[in-house]
Amino acid sequence: MKKINLDEILLIHEQMIDTFGGTNGIRDKRLLESAIQSPYHTYSGIDIFNSIEEKAARLGFGII
């Protein structure tokens, strides 16, 4: 499974700012990095979020 990375998120953010307006930049880079990794957390080696839909929902929740 391909994981989205920080550079891709920042590019999407920049494109949305260009399209819809707003302020460039991010408030806390470490929190964003944590949100990007959260869909891939495991417990005892087992994925917490199993499906791609669950991973996408967790990512969306983390970055919004």
CORWO-V30815 format. One record per backbone hydrogen bond with DSSP energy under -1.0 kcal/mol. CO is the residue of the C=O (numbers start at 1). NH is the residue of the N-H. Records with the same first field share a line. If there is no record, write none. Layout:
CO = NH ; NH
//
This chain:
5 = 9
6 = 10
7 = 11
8 = 12
9 = 13
10 = 14
11 = 15
12 = 16
13 = 17
14 = 18
15 = 19
16 = 20
17 = 21
28 = 32
29 = 33
30 = 34
31 = 35
32 = 36
33 = 37
34 = 38
37 = 40
38 = 41
41 = 48
43 = 46
46 = 43
51 = 55
52 = 56
53 = 57
54 = 58
55 = 59
56 = 60
57 = 61
58 = 62
59 = 63
60 = 64
//
